[in-house]
Amino acid sequence: MSESITIGVKPDVKAVTLCTDEQYQEMYAASVADPDTFWGEQAQRLDWIKPFTKVKNTDFGGDVSIKWFEDGTLNVCANCVDRHLPERANDVALIWEGDEPDQSQKVTYGELYEKVCKFSNVLKGMGVKKGDRVTIYMPMILEAVYAMLSCARTGAIHSVVFGGFSPDALAGRIEDCDSRFVITADEGLRGSKKVPLKKNVDEAISISGIVEKTLVIKHTGGDIDWAADRDIWYHEAVEDVSADCPPEEMNAEDPLFILYTSGSTGSPKGVLHTTGGYLVWTSMTHQYVFDYKPGEVFWCTADVGWVTGHSYVVYGPLANGATSLVFEGVPTYPDASRFWQVCEKHKVNIFYTAPTALRALMREGDSYVKAADLSSVRLLGSVGEPINPEAWLWYYNVVGQERCPIVDTWWQTETGGVMIAPLPGATPLKPGSATRPFFGVQLALFDNEGKKLEGAASGNLAVTDSWPGQMRTVYGDHARFQQTYFSTYKNTYFTGDGCRRDEDGYYWITGRVDDVINVSGHRMGTAEIESALVAHEAVSEAAVVGYPHDVKGQGIYAYVTPPVGVEPSEELRKELVQWVRHEIGPIATPDLIHFTPGLPKTRSGKIMRRILRKIAENEFSNLGDTSTLADPSIVDSLIEKRLNR
Ligand code: 6R9
C-alpha cells in the first residue's frame, strides 16, 4: 500500500456539519489533556439512572484495572429503546431485509419497545437472571437484535456466536462462559442456502452438556429435532407474557456482553465489554465518524456475530435513535447488484462494509452498481482489514460517484468501537489510510526492541491510555488479559497490528504482526487451524500461515506433515479441508494444503514461521538467516513444491 497515489477527492465532498478540522484538533487536545472533564461531558449523551461522580479510574500497570463512570447506573436497552419513545415512537428503528429480495420488514421504536419487553419476559420465564450468560446463535433476523437488547434489559450477559461456526466451536464458547441458555432459530438462510442452526445447537449441547434451556425462533419452518424438556418455541412462549418489563438498573461496570475472538495463541478469548463506557463509545463514534443525522438510514452490513455488528448494527445506531438496516443475505445473491438494490430500495444514506466484499463485487464489473439509483447514499465506510487503493478508488468513484467521503475505520473487538478514522469533512482523506485517532485515543508506535518511535515511522501500534469503549478483561481469565495486551510494552495496550505514521501524522495500518490472519475480514488464529488439523489422524504436524489473496485479503496456507506410512493424496487433501470446516467452520477453510515430509525448525525444535510465510507469499529470494535450521535442505524442497505461484 502506498500513500503516493493522490486522487482528486473533490473539495466539495463534505458530508459534514459536526466538525471542522480545527474543531477536531481542539476537541482532540481537550480529550487527552483532561479526560475526566471531556468524558464526563460526553457521557451526558446517555440517560443515567444514578449519575456518576467519578469518570476515569484506569491503570495499565500491575494487574491492569479499567473502570469508567464506576458509580453511575443505567440500562443499555432503555438507552437504545425506551428513551426514544417520547420523540420517536413512530420512527423506524430497524429495517429488515431478508435473504430473498421480496422480503423486508420495518419496526418502529414503539414496536421495538413492545417486542423487547415481551422477549425479556420470555427470558425471565426461562429462568434467565441478571449476570447469567446467554449464548445467541442466530441468523441475521430481527429476533437476534431483540435477543441482544433483551439480555441488556434484564441484566443478562450475551455471548453471540457467529452462525457460521461449527457445533464444536459453539460448544467451546458455551462451556467457556458456562452458559446455561441458548437462543437460536430453526434454520438460517444465506444466498438461498440453509444453515442448520438448531441442529448445530443440538450437537453442541451433546458435547458440552451444561445447557438447560434453548429458545428457538421459527424462521424457515424447516424440520428440526425437539427435546421437550429443554426446547422452547419463541412464538408459543411469547403468547403468554406481558408487554411490560422494567429495565434492570445496572452499574456502569456491570458486564454487557462477551464476544469470542481469536488471538495468536490458545483458544479464542472471551472479550468482555461493560455497560456505560461501551455505550458512550459506540454512540459517540457512530455519530461523529459517520456524521449521523436524525432521520437517516444507516446500513452496516456486518453480521451481529462480529463486533462490528454489535457496535454498528445494534448499540451505536439505536443509542442514537437511528434507523439501522439488518441484512440477512449475502452481497452476491440473487446477483452482484444486491447491496446496491437494497440501498436504492431502502434509501440508505450511510453504507458501511468490508473491503473483501468490495473486492468481490468490483470483479463483477461496474454495471451492477450503475443499474441502481444510489442518490440517497452520501457517506461510505470501510472496516475489518486494510483497504487496498484499487478497492478504495472503486468504492469512491463507482459506488460513491465521486461525491461520498469514505471513512476507513480501524478498530478491534477489544476496542469496542472505532479508534482511528477520518471525521467526514474535517479530515482530508488519503486513500488507504484510516487517518487520525478519534477523541481520547492516544496512539504510539514501538519498534521490536520496545523503543517508542517519534514522528514519521513504522512500527507496532499501541495505545498508551484507556478510552471508555475498551474491553475490561478476558472473561474468567484476567491474567490472560494482562499477558496478552499489556506485557509487550510497559503500561501500554498493544494492538497486534503493524502501522506506519506519515509526516502529516496519518496512520496506515499494515496488518497483523502476530500469528493472527485476516481472511475476508474475519480474524483467525493460525494456532486454532493448526490444532484442528493435528486432531486428524493423518496429520502429525501442521503449520498455518496467511498469504496474499485477491479477494479475501489473506488466504489460508497450511503446511501438513503426515505420519510415516501415510501417503499424501488428493483425497486426503479434500478430507482435511472438510475436517477443518467441520472442526471450526467454513470461514477457516484452508485454501492451499502443502504436504511436506518435514517443517523448517531451529535446533531447539521451533518452527521457523518467518520462512514458511515467505514461501507462501512466493517471496523466497530473501529468506534471511537460515543457518540456525536443523535441516536447511527442507527449505529448498518447500520452495520447489510451493503452491502459490
Ligand atoms: C472491527 C474489527 C481487528 C483487526 C485489527 C486489524 C484489522 C480492522 C481495519 C483493519 C486495517 C482497517 N482491521 N479494521 N486493518 N484497516 N480499517 O474488524 O474487529 O474482527 O477484532 O479485527 O482487523 O488487523 O487488529 P476484529
Residues whose N, C-alpha, C, O or C-beta is under 5 A from the ligand:
A	BS01	6R9	T308 S382 V383 G384 E385 P386 I387 D408 T409 W410 W411 Q412 T413 A434 T495 D497 I509 G511 R512 G521 R523
